Amino acid sequence: MIENASTDPDILNFEENIANILDRAVKLFRRTNLNELAEKWDRILKTYDSKKRNQ
């Protein structure tokens, strides 16, 4: 991730959008019975969230 992201509101908005897109994709995959993709994207979302919190 980009360093000093906490000082740039545009970066924060982009990161929030990424998290929202990943979350919506997981929900869509589950609704369409694409469970393998849902699990993979859910892991990506959790990893992303974890890395974001540890910054």
C-alpha positions as CSV (number, residue, x, y, z in Angstrom):
1,M,0.0,0.0,0.0
2,I,1.0,3.6,-0.4
3,E,2.8,5.1,2.6
4,N,1.3,8.2,4.3
5,A,-2.1,7.1,3.2
6,S,-3.6,8.5,6.4
7,T,-2.8,12.0,5.2
8,D,-4.4,11.8,1.8
9,P,-8.2,11.7,1.8
10,D,-8.3,10.5,-1.9
11,I,-6.3,7.4,-1.0
12,L,-8.6,6.7,2.0
13,N,-11.6,6.9,-0.4
14,F,-10.0,4.6,-2.9
15,E,-9.1,2.1,-0.2
16,E,-12.7,2.2,1.1
17,N,-14.0,1.6,-2.4
18,I,-11.7,-1.4,-2.8
19,A,-13.0,-2.9,0.4
20,N,-16.6,-2.3,-0.7
21,I,-16.1,-3.8,-4.1
22,L,-14.5,-6.9,-2.6
23,D,-17.4,-7.3,-0.2
24,R,-20.0,-6.9,-2.9
25,A,-18.2,-9.4,-5.1
26,V,-18.1,-12.0,-2.3
27,K,-21.9,-11.5,-1.7
28,L,-22.5,-11.8,-5.5
29,F,-20.5,-15.0,-5.8
30,R,-22.4,-16.6,-2.9
31,R,-25.8,-15.6,-4.3
32,T,-24.8,-17.2,-7.7
33,N,-23.4,-20.4,-6.0
34,L,-19.8,-19.6,-7.0
35,N,-18.7,-20.7,-3.5
36,E,-15.1,-21.4,-4.5
37,L,-14.7,-17.8,-5.8
38,A,-16.5,-16.4,-2.8
39,E,-14.1,-18.1,-0.4
40,K,-11.1,-16.9,-2.4
41,W,-12.3,-13.3,-2.6
42,D,-13.4,-13.4,1.1
43,R,-9.8,-14.4,2.0
44,I,-8.5,-11.5,-0.1
45,L,-10.9,-9.1,1.7
46,K,-9.8,-10.3,5.1
47,T,-6.1,-10.1,4.2
48,Y,-6.7,-6.6,2.8
49,D,-8.5,-5.5,6.0
50,S,-5.9,-7.0,8.2
51,K,-3.1,-5.3,6.4
52,K,-5.0,-2.0,6.5
53,R,-5.5,-2.2,10.2
54,N,-1.8,-3.0,10.9
55,Q,-0.6,0.2,9.1
